[in-house]
Amino acid sequence: MRPDPDVLARRIDDKLVLVHLRTDRLYEMNPTATRIWELIGAGHDAAQIQAQIMREFHGPAATIAAEVKGALASMQEENLVSVDDCDGH
């Protein structure tokens, strides 16, 4: 999984905003989604991202896992990320 090359990420104050250049859509990321985006950019796969978010954010493991899964699915649906064939997803 990797950020789509047509998506720009910019910090505005304490927020991360993504701009999809092909669709002209803007996305304001919450703190969890921001961290997920950073981990995607660092080359982590879905399992690594989930494990890292569980270490960094407090809450029930099932809730965090569902939120990470949902965030990754939303990013894929909005074409913010590309899934590499070698990831097996």
Jmol script that loads the backbone (N, CA, C; Angstrom):
load data "model"
ATOM      1  N   MET A   1       0.847  -1.162   0.000  1.00  0.00           N
ATOM      2  CA  MET A   1       0.000   0.000   0.000  1.00  0.00           C
ATOM      3  C   MET A   1       0.899   1.233   0.000  1.00  0.00           C
ATOM      4  N   ARG A   2       0.499   2.216  -0.807  1.00  0.00           N
ATOM      5  CA  ARG A   2       1.283   3.445  -0.868  1.00  0.00           C
ATOM      6  C   ARG A   2       0.365   4.613  -1.215  1.00  0.00           C
ATOM      7  N   PRO A   3       0.767   5.836  -0.838  1.00  0.00           N
ATOM      8  CA  PRO A   3      -0.043   6.992  -1.221  1.00  0.00           C
ATOM      9  C   PRO A   3      -0.119   7.117  -2.741  1.00  0.00           C
ATOM     10  N   ASP A   4      -1.277   7.469  -3.255  1.00  0.00           N
ATOM     11  CA  ASP A   4      -1.422   7.699  -4.685  1.00  0.00           C
ATOM     12  C   ASP A   4      -0.561   8.904  -5.053  1.00  0.00           C
ATOM     13  N   PRO A   5       0.176   8.838  -6.165  1.00  0.00           N
ATOM     14  CA  PRO A   5       1.046   9.960  -6.531  1.00  0.00           C
ATOM     15  C   PRO A   5       0.281  11.249  -6.843  1.00  0.00           C
ATOM     16  N   ASP A   6      -1.020  11.164  -7.096  1.00  0.00           N
ATOM     17  CA  ASP A   6      -1.816  12.358  -7.377  1.00  0.00           C
ATOM     18  C   ASP A   6      -2.443  12.957  -6.119  1.00  0.00           C
ATOM     19  N   VAL A   7      -2.001  12.524  -4.948  1.00  0.00           N
ATOM     20  CA  VAL A   7      -2.516  13.055  -3.685  1.00  0.00           C
ATOM     21  C   VAL A   7      -1.401  13.828  -2.986  1.00  0.00           C
ATOM     22  N   LEU A   8      -1.708  15.078  -2.671  1.00  0.00           N
ATOM     23  CA  LEU A   8      -0.782  15.912  -1.923  1.00  0.00           C
ATOM     24  C   LEU A   8      -1.250  15.999  -0.481  1.00  0.00           C
ATOM     25  N   ALA A   9      -0.315  15.927   0.441  1.00  0.00           N
ATOM     26  CA  ALA A   9      -0.633  16.045   1.863  1.00  0.00           C
ATOM     27  C   ALA A   9       0.037  17.308   2.389  1.00  0.00           C
ATOM     28  N   ARG A  10      -0.736  18.119   3.103  1.00  0.00           N
ATOM     29  CA  ARG A  10      -0.210  19.345   3.686  1.00  0.00           C
ATOM     30  C   ARG A  10      -0.740  19.512   5.101  1.00  0.00           C
ATOM     31  N   ARG A  11       0.142  19.951   5.983  1.00  0.00           N
ATOM     32  CA  ARG A  11      -0.279  20.284   7.342  1.00  0.00           C
ATOM     33  C   ARG A  11      -0.725  21.738   7.354  1.00  0.00           C
ATOM     34  N   ILE A  12      -1.891  21.951   7.930  1.00  0.00           N
ATOM     35  CA  ILE A  12      -2.416  23.297   8.131  1.00  0.00           C
ATOM     36  C   ILE A  12      -2.733  23.383   9.612  1.00  0.00           C
ATOM     37  N   ASP A  13      -1.945  24.180  10.316  1.00  0.00           N
ATOM     38  CA  ASP A  13      -2.000  24.235  11.772  1.00  0.00           C
ATOM     39  C   ASP A  13      -1.765  22.820  12.307  1.00  0.00           C
ATOM     40  N   ASP A  14      -2.717  22.260  13.048  1.00  0.00           N
ATOM     41  CA  ASP A  14      -2.518  20.920  13.601  1.00  0.00           C
ATOM     42  C   ASP A  14      -3.295  19.859  12.828  1.00  0.00           C
ATOM     43  N   LYS A  15      -3.758  20.195  11.644  1.00  0.00           N
ATOM     44  CA  LYS A  15      -4.547  19.276  10.810  1.00  0.00           C
ATOM     45  C   LYS A  15      -3.731  18.833   9.597  1.00  0.00           C
ATOM     46  N   LEU A  16      -4.039  17.627   9.126  1.00  0.00           N
ATOM     47  CA  LEU A  16      -3.484  17.153   7.867  1.00  0.00           C
ATOM     48  C   LEU A  16      -4.600  17.198   6.844  1.00  0.00           C
ATOM     49  N   VAL A  17      -4.318  17.831   5.726  1.00  0.00           N
ATOM     50  CA  VAL A  17      -5.286  17.934   4.645  1.00  0.00           C
ATOM     51  C   VAL A  17      -4.695  17.246   3.421  1.00  0.00           C
ATOM     52  N   LEU A  18      -5.495  16.376   2.810  1.00  0.00           N
ATOM     53  CA  LEU A  18      -5.094  15.715   1.571  1.00  0.00           C
ATOM     54  C   LEU A  18      -5.857  16.352   0.419  1.00  0.00           C
ATOM     55  N   VAL A  19      -5.174  16.545  -0.691  1.00  0.00           N
ATOM     56  CA  VAL A  19      -5.791  17.073  -1.898  1.00  0.00           C
ATOM     57  C   VAL A  19      -5.561  16.056  -3.006  1.00  0.00           C
ATOM     58  N   HIS A  20      -6.651  15.547  -3.560  1.00  0.00           N
ATOM     59  CA  HIS A  20      -6.547  14.608  -4.679  1.00  0.00           C
ATOM     60  C   HIS A  20      -6.587  15.433  -5.961  1.00  0.00           C
ATOM     61  N   LEU A  21      -5.479  15.476  -6.668  1.00  0.00           N
ATOM     62  CA  LEU A  21      -5.347  16.348  -7.834  1.00  0.00           C
ATOM     63  C   LEU A  21      -6.246  15.946  -8.998  1.00  0.00           C
ATOM     64  N   ARG A  22      -6.537  14.651  -9.147  1.00  0.00           N
ATOM     65  CA  ARG A  22      -7.407  14.222 -10.257  1.00  0.00           C
ATOM     66  C   ARG A  22      -8.875  14.553 -10.011  1.00  0.00           C
ATOM     67  N   THR A  23      -9.288  14.540  -8.750  1.00  0.00           N
ATOM     68  CA  THR A  23     -10.704  14.754  -8.443  1.00  0.00           C
ATOM     69  C   THR A  23     -10.980  16.126  -7.833  1.00  0.00           C
ATOM     70  N   ASP A  24      -9.930  16.855  -7.467  1.00  0.00           N
ATOM     71  CA  ASP A  24     -10.057  18.155  -6.790  1.00  0.00           C
ATOM     72  C   ASP A  24     -10.784  18.047  -5.457  1.00  0.00           C
ATOM     73  N   ARG A  25     -10.753  16.883  -4.847  1.00  0.00           N
ATOM     74  CA  ARG A  25     -11.402  16.699  -3.546  1.00  0.00           C
ATOM     75  C   ARG A  25     -10.394  16.941  -2.437  1.00  0.00           C
ATOM     76  N   LEU A  26     -10.895  17.503  -1.331  1.00  0.00           N
ATOM     77  CA  LEU A  26     -10.094  17.759  -0.140  1.00  0.00           C
ATOM     78  C   LEU A  26     -10.547  16.833   0.976  1.00  0.00           C
ATOM     79  N   TYR A  27      -9.594  16.386   1.783  1.00  0.00           N
ATOM     80  CA  TYR A  27      -9.880  15.500   2.907  1.00  0.00           C
ATOM     81  C   TYR A  27      -9.154  16.030   4.129  1.00  0.00           C
ATOM     82  N   GLU A  28      -9.895  16.296   5.202  1.00  0.00           N
ATOM     83  CA  GLU A  28      -9.289  16.691   6.466  1.00  0.00           C
ATOM     84  C   GLU A  28      -9.202  15.446   7.334  1.00  0.00           C
ATOM     85  N   MET A  29      -7.998  15.121   7.734  1.00  0.00           N
ATOM     86  CA  MET A  29      -7.763  13.883   8.462  1.00  0.00           C
ATOM     87  C   MET A  29      -7.796  14.122   9.973  1.00  0.00           C
ATOM     88  N   ASN A  30      -8.444  13.203  10.701  1.00  0.00           N
ATOM     89  CA  ASN A  30      -8.410  13.265  12.162  1.00  0.00           C
ATOM     90  C   ASN A  30      -7.055  12.716  12.628  1.00  0.00           C
ATOM     91  N   PRO A  31      -6.739  12.807  13.921  1.00  0.00           N
ATOM     92  CA  PRO A  31      -5.415  12.361  14.378  1.00  0.00           C
ATOM     93  C   PRO A  31      -5.087  10.905  14.044  1.00  0.00           C
ATOM     94  N   THR A  32      -6.062  10.023  14.158  1.00  0.00           N
ATOM     95  CA  THR A  32      -5.805   8.614  13.847  1.00  0.00           C
ATOM     96  C   THR A  32      -5.536   8.437  12.358  1.00  0.00           C
ATOM     97  N   ALA A  33      -6.352   9.036  11.517  1.00  0.00           N
ATOM     98  CA  ALA A  33      -6.164   8.935  10.062  1.00  0.00           C
ATOM     99  C   ALA A  33      -4.849   9.572   9.640  1.00  0.00           C
ATOM    100  N   THR A  34      -4.473  10.660  10.318  1.00  0.00           N
ATOM    101  CA  THR A  34      -3.185  11.297  10.023  1.00  0.00           C
ATOM    102  C   THR A  34      -2.044  10.329  10.292  1.00  0.00           C
ATOM    103  N   ARG A  35      -2.102   9.647  11.424  1.00  0.00           N
ATOM    104  CA  ARG A  35      -1.041   8.696  11.762  1.00  0.00           C
ATOM    105  C   ARG A  35      -1.027   7.526  10.792  1.00  0.00           C
ATOM    106  N   ILE A  36      -2.210   7.056  10.410  1.00  0.00           N
ATOM    107  CA  ILE A  36      -2.299   5.979   9.419  1.00  0.00           C
ATOM    108  C   ILE A  36      -1.652   6.433   8.115  1.00  0.00           C
ATOM    109  N   TRP A  37      -1.939   7.654   7.680  1.00  0.00           N
ATOM    110  CA  TRP A  37      -1.359   8.199   6.444  1.00  0.00           C
ATOM    111  C   TRP A  37       0.167   8.236   6.540  1.00  0.00           C
ATOM    112  N   GLU A  38       0.680   8.660   7.687  1.00  0.00           N
ATOM    113  CA  GLU A  38       2.132   8.702   7.871  1.00  0.00           C
ATOM    114  C   GLU A  38       2.733   7.302   7.775  1.00  0.00           C
ATOM    115  N   LEU A  39       2.074   6.321   8.360  1.00  0.00           N
ATOM    116  CA  LEU A  39       2.579   4.949   8.327  1.00  0.00           C
ATOM    117  C   LEU A  39       2.521   4.363   6.917  1.00  0.00           C
ATOM    118  N   ILE A  40       1.475   4.699   6.171  1.00  0.00           N
ATOM    119  CA  ILE A  40       1.405   4.267   4.771  1.00  0.00           C
ATOM    120  C   ILE A  40       2.584   4.853   4.005  1.00  0.00           C
ATOM    121  N   GLY A  41       2.829   6.143   4.213  1.00  0.00           N
ATOM    122  CA  GLY A  41       3.941   6.810   3.536  1.00  0.00           C
ATOM    123  C   GLY A  41       5.296   6.232   3.894  1.00  0.00           C
ATOM    124  N   ALA A  42       5.396   5.654   5.096  1.00  0.00           N
ATOM    125  CA  ALA A  42       6.648   5.037   5.538  1.00  0.00           C
ATOM    126  C   ALA A  42       6.795   3.605   5.036  1.00  0.00           C
ATOM    127  N   GLY A  43       5.796   3.127   4.280  1.00  0.00           N
ATOM    128  CA  GLY A  43       5.907   1.803   3.678  1.00  0.00           C
ATOM    129  C   GLY A  43       5.344   0.657   4.489  1.00  0.00           C
ATOM    130  N   HIS A  44       4.576   0.948   5.528  1.00  0.00           N
ATOM    131  CA  HIS A  44       3.994  -0.115   6.351  1.00  0.00           C
ATOM    132  C   HIS A  44       2.787  -0.746   5.659  1.00  0.00           C
ATOM    133  N   ASP A  45       2.607  -2.051   5.884  1.00  0.00           N
ATOM    134  CA  ASP A  45       1.422  -2.720   5.346  1.00  0.00           C
ATOM    135  C   ASP A  45       0.291  -2.621   6.373  1.00  0.00           C
ATOM    136  N   ALA A  46      -0.880  -3.125   6.019  1.00  0.00           N
ATOM    137  CA  ALA A  46      -2.064  -2.986   6.872  1.00  0.00           C
ATOM    138  C   ALA A  46      -1.850  -3.586   8.253  1.00  0.00           C
ATOM    139  N   ALA A  47      -1.235  -4.756   8.346  1.00  0.00           N
ATOM    140  CA  ALA A  47      -1.004  -5.393   9.640  1.00  0.00           C
ATOM    141  C   ALA A  47      -0.049  -4.572  10.500  1.00  0.00           C
ATOM    142  N   GLN A  48       0.990  -4.043   9.901  1.00  0.00           N
ATOM    143  CA  GLN A  48       1.939  -3.214  10.637  1.00  0.00           C
ATOM    144  C   GLN A  48       1.278  -1.923  11.121  1.00  0.00           C
ATOM    145  N   ILE A  49       0.445  -1.345  10.266  1.00  0.00           N
ATOM    146  CA  ILE A  49      -0.259  -0.118  10.637  1.00  0.00           C
ATOM    147  C   ILE A  49      -1.167  -0.375  11.828  1.00  0.00           C
ATOM    148  N   GLN A  50      -1.935  -1.441  11.768  1.00  0.00           N
ATOM    149  CA  GLN A  50      -2.846  -1.765  12.860  1.00  0.00           C
ATOM    150  C   GLN A  50      -2.075  -1.968  14.164  1.00  0.00           C
ATOM    151  N   ALA A  51      -0.990  -2.704  14.108  1.00  0.00           N
ATOM    152  CA  ALA A  51      -0.193  -2.957  15.316  1.00  0.00           C
ATOM    153  C   ALA A  51       0.370  -1.653  15.884  1.00  0.00           C
ATOM    154  N   GLN A  52       0.842  -0.780  15.028  1.00  0.00           N
ATOM    155  CA  GLN A  52       1.413   0.486  15.497  1.00  0.00           C
ATOM    156  C   GLN A  52       0.343   1.397  16.090  1.00  0.00           C
ATOM    157  N   ILE A  53      -0.813   1.477  15.455  1.00  0.00           N
ATOM    158  CA  ILE A  53      -1.904   2.312  15.976  1.00  0.00           C
ATOM    159  C   ILE A  53      -2.354   1.777  17.339  1.00  0.00           C
ATOM    160  N   MET A  54      -2.395   0.478  17.501  1.00  0.00           N
ATOM    161  CA  MET A  54      -2.776  -0.102  18.797  1.00  0.00           C
ATOM    162  C   MET A  54      -1.774   0.270  19.884  1.00  0.00           C
ATOM    163  N   ARG A  55      -0.501   0.399  19.517  1.00  0.00           N
ATOM    164  CA  ARG A  55       0.515   0.794  20.496  1.00  0.00           C
ATOM    165  C   ARG A  55       0.390   2.278  20.858  1.00  0.00           C
ATOM    166  N   GLU A  56      -0.022   3.088  19.904  1.00  0.00           N
ATOM    167  CA  GLU A  56      -0.013   4.538  20.102  1.00  0.00           C
ATOM    168  C   GLU A  56      -1.324   5.115  20.632  1.00  0.00           C
ATOM    169  N   PHE A  57      -2.444   4.470  20.341  1.00  0.00           N
ATOM    170  CA  PHE A  57      -3.743   4.999  20.726  1.00  0.00           C
ATOM    171  C   PHE A  57      -4.370   4.057  21.749  1.00  0.00           C
ATOM    172  N   HIS A  58      -5.058   4.639  22.714  1.00  0.00           N
ATOM    173  CA  HIS A  58      -5.668   3.845  23.782  1.00  0.00           C
ATOM    174  C   HIS A  58      -7.129   3.565  23.462  1.00  0.00           C
ATOM    175  N   GLY A  59      -7.542   2.365  23.767  1.00  0.00           N
ATOM    176  CA  GLY A  59      -8.928   1.970  23.566  1.00  0.00           C
ATOM    177  C   GLY A  59      -9.009   0.479  23.370  1.00  0.00           C
ATOM    178  N   PRO A  60     -10.228  -0.035  23.275  1.00  0.00           N
ATOM    179  CA  PRO A  60     -10.408  -1.473  23.057  1.00  0.00           C
ATOM    180  C   PRO A  60      -9.775  -1.909  21.725  1.00  0.00           C
ATOM    181  N   ALA A  61      -9.059  -3.008  21.772  1.00  0.00           N
ATOM    182  CA  ALA A  61      -8.351  -3.493  20.572  1.00  0.00           C
ATOM    183  C   ALA A  61      -9.300  -3.703  19.405  1.00  0.00           C
ATOM    184  N   ALA A  62     -10.482  -4.239  19.662  1.00  0.00           N
ATOM    185  CA  ALA A  62     -11.436  -4.486  18.579  1.00  0.00           C
ATOM    186  C   ALA A  62     -11.899  -3.181  17.936  1.00  0.00           C
ATOM    187  N   THR A  63     -12.078  -2.151  18.745  1.00  0.00           N
ATOM    188  CA  THR A  63     -12.500  -0.850  18.226  1.00  0.00           C
ATOM    189  C   THR A  63     -11.400  -0.239  17.372  1.00  0.00           C
ATOM    190  N   ILE A  64     -10.185  -0.287  17.869  1.00  0.00           N
ATOM    191  CA  ILE A  64      -9.065   0.270  17.110  1.00  0.00           C
ATOM    192  C   ILE A  64      -8.879  -0.487  15.808  1.00  0.00           C
ATOM    193  N   ALA A  65      -8.944  -1.812  15.858  1.00  0.00           N
ATOM    194  CA  ALA A  65      -8.790  -2.618  14.647  1.00  0.00           C
ATOM    195  C   ALA A  65      -9.858  -2.256  13.619  1.00  0.00           C
ATOM    196  N   ALA A  66     -11.094  -2.100  14.070  1.00  0.00           N
ATOM    197  CA  ALA A  66     -12.184  -1.749  13.153  1.00  0.00           C
ATOM    198  C   ALA A  66     -11.977  -0.361  12.561  1.00  0.00           C
ATOM    199  N   GLU A  67     -11.509   0.579  13.363  1.00  0.00           N
ATOM    200  CA  GLU A  67     -11.272   1.930  12.865  1.00  0.00           C
ATOM    201  C   GLU A  67     -10.148   1.960  11.842  1.00  0.00           C
ATOM    202  N   VAL A  68      -9.078   1.220  12.101  1.00  0.00           N
ATOM    203  CA  VAL A  68      -7.965   1.165  11.148  1.00  0.00           C
ATOM    204  C   VAL A  68      -8.440   0.535   9.839  1.00  0.00           C
ATOM    205  N   LYS A  69      -9.148  -0.579   9.945  1.00  0.00           N
ATOM    206  CA  LYS A  69      -9.656  -1.257   8.753  1.00  0.00           C
ATOM    207  C   LYS A  69     -10.573  -0.326   7.958  1.00  0.00           C
ATOM    208  N   GLY A  70     -11.454   0.377   8.660  1.00  0.00           N
ATOM    209  CA  GLY A  70     -12.365   1.304   7.999  1.00  0.00           C
ATOM    210  C   GLY A  70     -11.641   2.462   7.341  1.00  0.00           C
ATOM    211  N   ALA A  71     -10.647   3.008   8.025  1.00  0.00           N
ATOM    212  CA  ALA A  71      -9.880   4.119   7.461  1.00  0.00           C
ATOM    213  C   ALA A  71      -9.129   3.687   6.204  1.00  0.00           C
ATOM    214  N   LEU A  72      -8.504   2.517   6.254  1.00  0.00           N
ATOM    215  CA  LEU A  72      -7.780   2.016   5.079  1.00  0.00           C
ATOM    216  C   LEU A  72      -8.740   1.763   3.918  1.00  0.00           C
ATOM    217  N   ALA A  73      -9.905   1.195   4.209  1.00  0.00           N
ATOM    218  CA  ALA A  73     -10.896   0.938   3.161  1.00  0.00           C
ATOM    219  C   ALA A  73     -11.376   2.251   2.543  1.00  0.00           C
ATOM    220  N   SER A  74     -11.623   3.247   3.381  1.00  0.00           N
ATOM    221  CA  SER A  74     -12.073   4.551   2.872  1.00  0.00           C
ATOM    222  C   SER A  74     -11.004   5.199   2.001  1.00  0.00           C
ATOM    223  N   MET A  75      -9.756   5.095   2.426  1.00  0.00           N
ATOM    224  CA  MET A  75      -8.663   5.671   1.637  1.00  0.00           C
ATOM    225  C   MET A  75      -8.556   4.982   0.282  1.00  0.00           C
ATOM    226  N   GLN A  76      -8.776   3.663   0.259  1.00  0.00           N
ATOM    227  CA  GLN A  76      -8.750   2.932  -1.010  1.00  0.00           C
ATOM    228  C   GLN A  76      -9.933   3.322  -1.884  1.00  0.00           C
ATOM    229  N   GLU A  77     -11.129   3.416  -1.293  1.00  0.00           N
ATOM    230  CA  GLU A  77     -12.329   3.774  -2.054  1.00  0.00           C
ATOM    231  C   GLU A  77     -12.209   5.165  -2.669  1.00  0.00           C
ATOM    232  N   GLU A  78     -11.556   6.070  -1.968  1.00  0.00           N
ATOM    233  CA  GLU A  78     -11.384   7.438  -2.465  1.00  0.00           C
ATOM    234  C   GLU A  78     -10.148   7.577  -3.352  1.00  0.00           C
ATOM    235  N   ASN A  79      -9.474   6.457  -3.617  1.00  0.00           N
ATOM    236  CA  ASN A  79      -8.266   6.437  -4.447  1.00  0.00           C
ATOM    237  C   ASN A  79      -7.150   7.315  -3.891  1.00  0.00           C
ATOM    238  N   LEU A  80      -7.070   7.384  -2.571  1.00  0.00           N
ATOM    239  CA  LEU A  80      -5.986   8.116  -1.931  1.00  0.00           C
ATOM    240  C   LEU A  80      -4.737   7.256  -1.815  1.00  0.00           C
ATOM    241  N   VAL A  81      -4.927   5.949  -1.810  1.00  0.00           N
ATOM    242  CA  VAL A  81      -3.820   5.004  -1.741  1.00  0.00           C
ATOM    243  C   VAL A  81      -3.966   3.975  -2.852  1.00  0.00           C
ATOM    244  N   SER A  82      -2.841   3.403  -3.204  1.00  0.00           N
ATOM    245  CA  SER A  82      -2.813   2.303  -4.161  1.00  0.00           C
ATOM    246  C   SER A  82      -2.332   1.067  -3.429  1.00  0.00           C
ATOM    247  N   VAL A  83      -2.930  -0.059  -3.746  1.00  0.00           N
ATOM    248  CA  VAL A  83      -2.517  -1.313  -3.139  1.00  0.00           C
ATOM    249  C   VAL A  83      -1.615  -2.024  -4.131  1.00  0.00           C
ATOM    250  N   ASP A  84      -0.394  -2.297  -3.690  1.00  0.00           N
ATOM    251  CA  ASP A  84       0.573  -3.005  -4.540  1.00  0.00           C
ATOM    252  C   ASP A  84       0.161  -4.467  -4.642  1.00  0.00           C
ATOM    253  N   ASP A  85       0.368  -5.043  -5.803  1.00  0.00           N
ATOM    254  CA  ASP A  85       0.036  -6.449  -6.017  1.00  0.00           C
ATOM    255  C   ASP A  85       0.778  -7.366  -5.063  1.00  0.00           C
ATOM    256  N   CYS A  86       1.989  -6.997  -4.680  1.00  0.00           N
ATOM    257  CA  CYS A  86       2.790  -7.864  -3.816  1.00  0.00           C
ATOM    258  C   CYS A  86       2.283  -7.871  -2.384  1.00  0.00           C
ATOM    259  N   ASP A  87       1.358  -6.934  -2.013  1.00  0.00           N
ATOM    260  CA  ASP A  87       0.814  -6.921  -0.663  1.00  0.00           C
ATOM    261  C   ASP A  87      -0.151  -8.076  -0.438  1.00  0.00           C
ATOM    262  N   GLY A  88      -0.714  -8.586  -1.513  1.00  0.00           N
ATOM    263  CA  GLY A  88      -1.643  -9.696  -1.379  1.00  0.00           C
ATOM    264  C   GLY A  88      -3.023  -9.252  -0.939  1.00  0.00           C
ATOM    265  N   HIS A  89      -3.341  -7.959  -1.041  1.00  0.00           N
ATOM    266  CA  HIS A  89      -4.658  -7.444  -0.645  1.00  0.00           C
ATOM    267  C   HIS A  89      -5.487  -7.156  -1.857  1.00  0.00           C
TER     268      HIS A  89
END
end "model"
wireframe off; spacefill off
backbone 0.3
color backbone group
